[in-house]
Amino acid sequence: GMGTSVIAPAERSAACDPVATSTRSSGATIASALNTSDGDAIRGALADVVWHCEAPLLRTAPIPMFLLSRLVRDSGTKTVLSGEGADELFAGYTIFKEDQIRRFAARQAASPVRPALLNRIHHYVGDARVRATPFWQDFFRRNVADAAHPFYSHLIRWQNNAWTLRLLTPDVQRAADLPTTMERLESSMPTGWQSWDSLLRAQVIEIHSFLSSYLLSSQGDRVAMAHGVEVRYPFLDPEVIDFAMTLPRRHKLLGLRDKIILRRLAQRLLPPTVAGRKKKPFRAPIAPVLFGKEAGSAFDALLAAGDDGLVDHTVARKLIAKVRLHDGRAAGEREEMGLIGVLSLRMLAHQYGAAFPARAEDARRRLQQSQVHVLEDRISG
């Protein structure tokens, strides 16, 4: 991404030991480097990624990062710099634009023109005709007048993603329902945050709900340290955070222009094609490679295993059958999140249940075989 791209020339000019800088690669790029197909790479690494994340996944994006960290380790590099935090601190995500447009539209709810601005910010979804349909605009019109809601910026996405809870047992659904989750999140937010500027509130919500709990964990440190690679995040330096959080919004988001101040810096350091590049989400395929024909029966035994009290197997089997009928090509985003969620949850229960003794023994054996380095601090007399 552009955040890491900005870091690279700055690191090269700094007087410090060299470390690697790498933008996030797509699943296809990493799979190509490993001489394997997308599907083979994702299916082959999924179990190890779940093991190291110690949490169910709702996307497969941690897998390319896991594979990339292995390539980094094999190259002899121990430390890398990454640009996490740039989009959160300088308003690079489309969700910040969504929030501003929805608030703008809420002031004249009957206007057909104001919601049409949403067509311009999701350039990576379908084409302009798809984004101009009534279905598309109706999705973003939901609860548009509820601008006083503390989580207004994220509410429609969370409500949409909460659909995946139907794949879980009733007891788990009650423990993880959206109102309960929002109540927990609200209790962890900074004092007085609801009185802040709407953009700043949306940024803080994104940081608390996604960056710290997922992006830096399952898609960052855990998959990197699985191969002994340390990731450092320059944008998350306390001084950078303090600077960004006190920066006037016009230097972050102006109309539909994002990361204003960061792009100005990028114009000095990077080619125009990089400095002006639009944000695209980092994704890897899910349904076609895990539940399509190419996956065969790779996960059938795991999905058919005994009841674990977590997954509603009747609902899950219906969804899996529907997706397999179309070779995984007809699944929407929330259906794909539900599929990988069910599969990784079953995998997690197996790894830390029946398979745990063997896993622990293998870890003990490898630890005994590893070379131990002892550092001694010698002070001459």
RODO-2510 file (C-alpha; in nm, 4 decimals, decimal comma):
residues 381
     n   res          X          Y          Z
     1     g     0,0000     0,0000     0,0000
     2     m     0,0967     0,3668    -0,0190
     3     g     0,1772     0,3766     0,3531
     4     t     0,4521     0,1192     0,3170
     5     s     0,5605     0,2769    -0,0119
     6     v     0,6245     0,6045     0,1718
     7     i     0,8195     0,4237     0,4434
     8     a     1,0603     0,2599     0,1983
     9     p     1,2477     0,5701     0,0701
    10     a     1,2482     0,7177     0,4195
    11     e     1,4075     0,4023     0,5584
    12     r     1,6715     0,3936     0,2867
    13     s     1,7808     0,7465     0,3695
    14     a     1,7904     0,6859     0,7465
    15     a     2,1111     0,6059     0,9299
    16     c     2,0029     0,2695     1,0650
    17     d     2,0546    -0,1001     1,0053
    18     p     1,8764    -0,2169     0,6909
    19     v     1,5394    -0,3795     0,7280
    20     a     1,3020    -0,5013     0,4638
    21     t     1,0054    -0,2972     0,3498
    22     s     0,7283    -0,4701     0,1651
    23     t     0,3869    -0,3644     0,0479
    24     r     0,1122    -0,6192     0,0862
    25     s     0,1179    -0,8640    -0,2012
    26     s    -0,1924    -1,0245    -0,3393
    27     g    -0,2550    -1,3924    -0,2918
    28     a    -0,1819    -1,4473    -0,6618
    29     t     0,1567    -1,2710    -0,6409
    30     i     0,2703    -1,4765    -0,3415
    31     a     0,1337    -1,7998    -0,4864
    32     s     0,3295    -1,7297    -0,8053
    33     a     0,6477    -1,6798    -0,6049
    34     l     0,5873    -2,0163    -0,4368
    35     n     0,5185    -2,1873    -0,7710
    36     t     0,1688    -2,2918    -0,6687
    37     s    -0,1842    -2,1873    -0,7554
    38     d    -0,3951    -1,9557    -0,5429
    39     g    -0,6114    -2,2430    -0,4238
    40     d    -0,3231    -2,4762    -0,3417
    41     a    -0,1480    -2,2061    -0,1400
    42     i    -0,4576    -2,1060     0,0562
    43     r    -0,5781    -2,4596     0,1265
    44     g    -0,2297    -2,5763     0,2177
    45     a    -0,1622    -2,2979     0,4678
    46     l    -0,5061    -2,2473     0,6230
    47     a    -0,4631    -2,4924     0,9128
    48     d    -0,1264    -2,3448     1,0129
    49     v    -0,2633    -1,9900     0,9953
    50     v    -0,5581    -2,0780     1,2201
    51     w    -0,3181    -2,2465     1,4631
    52     h    -0,0978    -1,9401     1,4903
    53     c    -0,3866    -1,6905     1,4993
    54     e    -0,5622    -1,8864     1,7746
    55     a    -0,8906    -1,7352     1,6562
    56     p    -1,1531    -1,8024     1,3883
    57     l    -1,1081    -1,6043     1,0665
    58     l    -1,3633    -1,4122     0,8618
    59     r    -1,1325    -1,3653     0,5652
    60     t    -0,8370    -1,5444     0,4072
    61     a    -0,6117    -1,2364     0,3882
    62     p    -0,3843    -1,3597     0,6730
    63     i    -0,2787    -1,6538     0,4556
    64     p    -0,0838    -1,4517     0,1927
    65     m     0,0827    -1,2626     0,4795
    66     f     0,1781    -1,5951     0,6391
    67     l     0,3287    -1,7135     0,3093
    68     l     0,5031    -1,3809     0,2569
    69     s     0,6644    -1,3942     0,6019
    70     r     0,8020    -1,7375     0,5134
    71     l     0,9614    -1,5945     0,1998
    72     v     1,1049    -1,3102     0,4091
    73     r     1,2530    -1,5554     0,6579
    74     d     1,4011    -1,7694     0,3815
    75     s     1,5684    -1,4583     0,2390
    76     g     1,7544    -1,4096     0,5671
    77     t     1,5590    -1,1020     0,6750
    78     k     1,4448    -1,0850     1,0359
    79     t     1,2712    -0,7472     1,0576
    80     v     1,0324    -0,5692     0,8208
    81     l     0,8566    -0,2342     0,8183
    82     s     0,4882    -0,2153     0,7313
    83     g     0,2402     0,0657     0,6765
    84     e    -0,0433    -0,0423     0,9067
    85     g    -0,2014     0,2590     1,0718
    86     a    -0,1686     0,4943     0,7744
    87     d    -0,5252     0,4406     0,6503
    88     e    -0,6702     0,4609     1,0005
    89     l    -0,4813     0,7749     1,1022
    90     f    -0,5028     0,9646     0,7712
    91     a    -0,8524     0,8529     0,6584
    92     g    -0,7627     0,6220     0,3728
    93     y    -1,0488     0,3742     0,4015
    94     t    -1,3718     0,4101     0,2046
    95     i    -1,5717     0,3708     0,5260
    96     f    -1,4685     0,7251     0,6228
    97     k    -1,6023     0,8587     0,2931
    98     e    -1,9199     0,6520     0,3340
    99     d    -1,9786     0,8111     0,6725
   100     q    -1,9376     1,1658     0,5417
   101     i    -2,1630     1,1056     0,2388
   102     r    -2,4327     0,9402     0,4504
   103     r    -2,4284     1,2317     0,6949
   104     f    -2,4493     1,4716     0,3997
   105     a    -2,7419     1,2735     0,2561
   106     a    -2,9191     1,2573     0,5932
   107     r    -2,9574     1,6352     0,5931
   108     q    -3,1778     1,6050     0,2818
   109     a    -3,3071     1,2490     0,3015
   110     a    -3,5305     1,2841    -0,0071
   111     s    -3,2466     1,3962    -0,2331
   112     p    -3,1561     1,1441    -0,5068
   113     v    -2,8333     1,3301    -0,5834
   114     r    -2,6538     1,3167    -0,2512
   115     p    -2,6566     0,9355    -0,2089
   116     a    -2,5358     0,9049    -0,5688
   117     l    -2,1946     1,0222    -0,4478
   118     l    -2,1501     0,6721    -0,3040
   119     n    -2,1151     0,5459    -0,6629
   120     r    -1,7764     0,7175    -0,6828
   121     i    -1,5971     0,5660    -0,3859
   122     h    -1,6162     0,1883    -0,4346
   123     h    -1,4283     0,1683    -0,7623
   124     y    -1,3157    -0,1889    -0,6890
   125     v    -1,6727    -0,3252    -0,6669
   126     g    -1,8195    -0,4245    -1,0029
   127     d    -1,8565    -0,1380    -1,2501
   128     a    -2,0299     0,1985    -1,2453
   129     r    -2,3603     0,0435    -1,3581
   130     v    -2,3661    -0,1912    -1,0578
   131     r    -2,2988     0,0957    -0,8191
   132     a    -2,5799     0,3017    -0,9747
   133     t    -2,8549     0,0463    -0,9090
   134     p    -3,1346     0,1134    -0,6570
   135     f    -3,0237    -0,1963    -0,4642
   136     w    -2,6801    -0,0421    -0,4087
   137     q    -2,8185     0,2925    -0,2932
   138     d    -3,0834     0,1274    -0,0741
   139     f    -2,8101    -0,0582     0,1124
   140     f    -2,6395     0,2663     0,2125
   141     r    -2,9702     0,4406     0,2845
   142     r    -3,0420     0,2049     0,5732
   143     n    -3,0645     0,3974     0,9010
   144     v    -2,9273     0,7009     0,7179
   145     a    -3,1204     0,9376     0,9438
   146     d    -2,9804     0,7825     1,2620
   147     a    -2,6733     1,0063     1,2552
   148     a    -2,6767     1,0421     1,6348
   149     h    -2,5965     0,6732     1,6833
   150     p    -2,2511     0,6442     1,8450
   151     f    -2,1373     0,3868     1,5869
   152     y    -2,3135     0,5439     1,2872
   153     s    -2,0044     0,5259     1,0655
   154     h    -1,9764     0,1471     1,0967
   155     l    -2,3331     0,0448     1,1773
   156     i    -2,4584    -0,0638     0,8338
   157     r    -2,1493    -0,2790     0,7752
   158     w    -2,1750    -0,4385     1,1172
   159     q    -2,5454    -0,5061     1,0685
   160     n    -2,4741    -0,6665     0,7327
   161     n    -2,1895    -0,8801     0,8682
   162     a    -2,3997    -0,9888     1,1686
   163     w    -2,5792    -1,2149     0,9208
   164     t    -2,2935    -1,4627     0,9717
   165     l    -2,4064    -1,5246     1,3314
   166     r    -2,6937    -1,7398     1,2037
   167     l    -2,4333    -2,0097     1,1321
   168     l    -2,3607    -2,0434     1,5041
   169     t    -2,5553    -2,2156     1,7792
   170     p    -2,8120    -2,0068     1,9721
   171     d    -2,5930    -1,9891     2,2839
   172     v    -2,2993    -1,8502     2,0856
   173     q    -2,5264    -1,6075     1,9001
   174     r    -2,6528    -1,4621     2,2269
   175     a    -2,2977    -1,4128     2,3551
   176     a    -2,1782    -1,2460     2,0340
   177     d    -2,4820    -1,0533     1,9100
   178     l    -2,4315    -0,7028     1,7747
   179     p    -2,5830    -0,5040     2,0674
   180     t    -2,3632    -0,6915     2,3150
   181     t    -2,0558    -0,6400     2,0994
   182     m    -2,1231    -0,2669     2,0635
   183     e    -2,1771    -0,2346     2,4375
   184     r    -1,8392    -0,3946     2,5054
   185     l    -1,6689    -0,1753     2,2476
   186     e    -1,8279     0,1417     2,3823
   187     s    -1,6947     0,0654     2,7302
   188     s    -1,3397     0,0574     2,5929
   189     m    -1,3576     0,3858     2,3992
   190     p    -1,1753     0,7013     2,5178
   191     t    -1,3533     0,9329     2,7590
   192     g    -1,5630     1,1949     2,5797
   193     w    -1,5168     1,0402     2,2352
   194     q    -1,8818     1,0886     2,1345
   195     s    -1,8361     1,4673     2,1409
   196     w    -1,5503     1,4577     1,8909
   197     d    -1,5637     1,5455     1,5214
   198     s    -1,7463     1,2769     1,3200
   199     l    -1,4366     1,1824     1,1195
   200     l    -1,2245     1,1476     1,4311
   201     r    -1,4939     0,9320     1,5927
   202     a    -1,5011     0,7039     1,2886
   203     q    -1,1214     0,6746     1,2965
   204     v    -1,1185     0,5810     1,6650
   205     i    -1,3912     0,3197     1,6084
   206     e    -1,1881     0,1676     1,3239
   207     i    -0,8748     0,1568     1,5386
   208     h    -1,0472    -0,0015     1,8378
   209     s    -1,2672    -0,2478     1,6477
   210     f    -1,0403    -0,3617     1,3651
   211     l    -0,6810    -0,2399     1,3706
   212     s    -0,5828    -0,3499     1,7195
   213     s    -0,8007    -0,6605     1,7446
   214     y    -0,7477    -0,8064     1,3970
   215     l    -0,5140    -0,6284     1,1588
   216     l    -0,2144    -0,6126     1,3914
   217     s    -0,2837    -0,9583     1,5299
   218     s    -0,4222    -1,2201     1,2903
   219     q    -0,3073    -1,0403     0,9756
   220     g     0,0123    -0,9014     1,1243
   221     d     0,2245    -1,0113     1,4170
   222     r     0,0919    -1,3652     1,4580
   223     v     0,1430    -1,4768     1,0976
   224     a     0,4794    -1,2984     1,0782
   225     m     0,6129    -1,4396     1,4045
   226     a     0,5028    -1,7852     1,2890
   227     h     0,8249    -1,7654     1,0844
   228     g     1,0256    -1,5588     1,3311
   229     v     0,9809    -1,2303     1,1422
   230     e     0,9336    -0,9114     1,3448
   231     v     0,7061    -0,6450     1,1951
   232     r     0,7529    -0,2819     1,2944
   233     y     0,4925    -0,0150     1,2271
   234     p     0,6345     0,3383     1,1875
   235     f     0,2896     0,4975     1,1554
   236     l     0,2002     0,3643     1,4999
   237     d     0,4824     0,5481     1,6714
   238     p     0,3209     0,7429     1,9597
   239     e     0,4417     1,0765     1,8213
   240     v     0,2944     1,0005     1,4776
   241     i    -0,0364     0,8996     1,6371
   242     d    -0,0485     1,2188     1,8453
   243     f     0,0248     1,4269     1,5348
   244     a    -0,2411     1,2537     1,3243
   245     m    -0,5131     1,2669     1,5891
   246     t    -0,4730     1,6422     1,6348
   247     l    -0,4466     1,7152     1,2621
   248     p    -0,7381     1,9200     1,1186
   249     r    -0,9649     1,7021     0,9075
   250     r    -0,8956     1,9046     0,5912
   251     h    -0,5447     1,7532     0,5919
   252     k    -0,6879     1,4013     0,6005
   253     l    -1,0159     1,3965     0,4106
   254     l    -1,1340     1,6748     0,1797
   255     g    -1,4477     1,5936    -0,0147
   256     l    -1,3725     1,2526    -0,1661
   257     r    -0,9952     1,3032    -0,1557
   258     d    -0,8316     1,0901     0,1115
   259     k    -0,4961     1,0852     0,2947
   260     i    -0,4333     1,4447     0,1870
   261     i    -0,1163     1,5091     0,3845
   262     l     0,0245     1,1618     0,3199
   263     r    -0,0287     1,1961    -0,0541
   264     r     0,1539     1,5293    -0,0501
   265     l     0,4500     1,3550     0,1090
   266     a     0,4222     1,0698    -0,1407
   267     q     0,4384     1,3190    -0,4303
   268     r     0,7871     1,4151    -0,3133
   269     l     0,9113     1,0587    -0,2730
   270     l     0,7247     0,8353    -0,5171
   271     p     0,6188     0,8203    -0,8829
   272     p     0,2825     0,9880    -0,9584
   273     t     0,1226     0,6505    -1,0354
   274     v     0,1897     0,5407    -0,6770
   275     a     0,1249     0,8736    -0,5029
   276     g    -0,2157     0,9085    -0,6692
   277     r    -0,3182     0,5438    -0,6574
   278     k    -0,6691     0,4668    -0,5285
   279     k    -0,7116     0,2502    -0,2218
   280     k    -0,7974    -0,1141    -0,2867
   281     p    -0,8786    -0,3672    -0,0139
   282     f    -0,6280    -0,6462     0,0461
   283     r    -0,8086    -0,9722    -0,0200
   284     a    -0,7538    -1,3346    -0,1074
   285     p    -1,0111    -1,5747    -0,2584
   286     i    -1,2404    -1,7694    -0,0250
   287     a    -1,5390    -1,9655    -0,1574
   288     p    -1,4020    -2,0844    -0,4955
   289     v    -1,0769    -2,2210    -0,3500
   290     l    -1,2186    -2,3642    -0,0265
   291     f    -1,5661    -2,4798    -0,1334
   292     g    -1,5491    -2,4942    -0,5133
   293     k    -1,4731    -2,7952    -0,7317
   294     e    -1,0978    -2,7411    -0,7081
   295     a    -1,1131    -2,7976    -0,3302
   296     g    -1,2659    -3,1417    -0,3783
   297     s    -1,3269    -3,3084    -0,0412
   298     a    -1,0327    -3,1364     0,1306
   299     f    -1,2350    -3,0227     0,4332
   300     d    -1,5344    -3,2593     0,4266
   301     a    -1,4172    -3,4754     0,7180
   302     l    -1,3530    -3,1711     0,9352
   303     l    -1,6902    -3,0128     0,8538
   304     a    -1,8712    -3,3423     0,9185
   305     a    -1,7033    -3,4071     1,2554
   306     g    -1,9091    -3,4337     1,5745
   307     d    -2,0987    -3,1473     1,7343
   308     d    -1,8755    -2,8926     1,9070
   309     g    -2,1531    -2,6725     2,0422
   310     l    -2,0330    -2,3798     1,8297
   311     v    -2,1676    -2,4251     1,4754
   312     d    -2,5304    -2,4774     1,3760
   313     h    -2,4582    -2,7616     1,1375
   314     t    -2,8020    -2,7599     0,9734
   315     v    -2,7691    -2,3967     0,8646
   316     a    -2,4014    -2,4371     0,7744
   317     r    -2,4633    -2,7432     0,5556
   318     k    -2,7363    -2,5596     0,3617
   319     l    -2,5064    -2,2668     0,2900
   320     i    -2,2169    -2,4921     0,1884
   321     a    -2,4427    -2,6926    -0,0443
   322     k    -2,5728    -2,3734    -0,2054
   323     v    -2,2219    -2,2388    -0,2624
   324     r    -2,0905    -2,5691    -0,3988
   325     l    -2,3802    -2,5850    -0,6431
   326     h    -2,2325    -2,2785    -0,8153
   327     d    -1,8665    -2,3774    -0,7699
   328     g    -1,8243    -2,1035    -0,5101
   329     r    -1,8816    -1,8290    -0,7665
   330     a    -2,2186    -1,6973    -0,6465
   331     a    -2,1337    -1,6293    -0,2823
   332     g    -2,1594    -1,2704    -0,1615
   333     e    -1,9157    -1,1103     0,0800
   334     r    -2,1073    -1,1952     0,3956
   335     e    -2,1657    -1,5544     0,2779
   336     e    -1,7922    -1,5915     0,2200
   337     m    -1,7211    -1,4495     0,5651
   338     g    -1,9609    -1,7035     0,7106
   339     l    -1,8000    -1,9907     0,5208
   340     i    -1,4437    -1,9190     0,6279
   341     g    -1,5736    -1,8448     0,9775
   342     v    -1,7353    -2,1887     1,0066
   343     l    -1,4378    -2,3699     0,8562
   344     s    -1,1772    -2,1933     1,0689
   345     l    -1,3890    -2,2334     1,3840
   346     r    -1,4158    -2,6081     1,3229
   347     m    -1,0440    -2,6176     1,2548
   348     l    -0,9684    -2,4268     1,5742
   349     a    -1,1861    -2,6564     1,7851
   350     h    -1,0091    -2,9600     1,6379
   351     q    -0,6572    -2,8215     1,6800
   352     y    -0,7095    -2,7223     2,0424
   353     g    -0,9203    -3,0296     2,1158
   354     a    -0,8560    -3,3771     1,9800
   355     a    -0,5411    -3,2813     1,7869
   356     f    -0,3783    -3,0739     2,0631
   357     p    -0,1615    -3,3480     2,2253
   358     a     0,0010    -3,4313     1,8900
   359     r     0,0486    -3,0610     1,8091
   360     a     0,2080    -2,9967     2,1477
   361     e     0,4397    -3,2942     2,1104
   362     d     0,5484    -3,1783     1,7642
   363     a     0,6202    -2,8287     1,9009
   364     r     0,8240    -2,9777     2,1880
   365     r     1,0248    -3,1935     1,9466
   366     r     1,1055    -2,9018     1,7182
   367     l     1,2052    -2,6870     2,0142
   368     q     1,4479    -2,9523     2,1315
   369     q     1,6001    -2,9711     1,7832
   370     s     1,6407    -2,5960     1,7463
   371     q     1,9743    -2,4259     1,7931
   372     v     1,9968    -2,2240     2,1127
   373     h     2,1805    -1,8901     2,1118
   374     v     2,3033    -1,7572     2,4446
   375     l     2,3940    -1,3892     2,4695
   376     e     2,6497    -1,2993     2,7359
   377     d     2,7145    -0,9477     2,8583
   378     r     3,0846    -0,9409     2,9404
   379     i     3,2288    -0,6430     3,1164
   380     s     3,6036    -0,6269     3,1170
   381     g     3,7671    -0,5358     3,4457
***
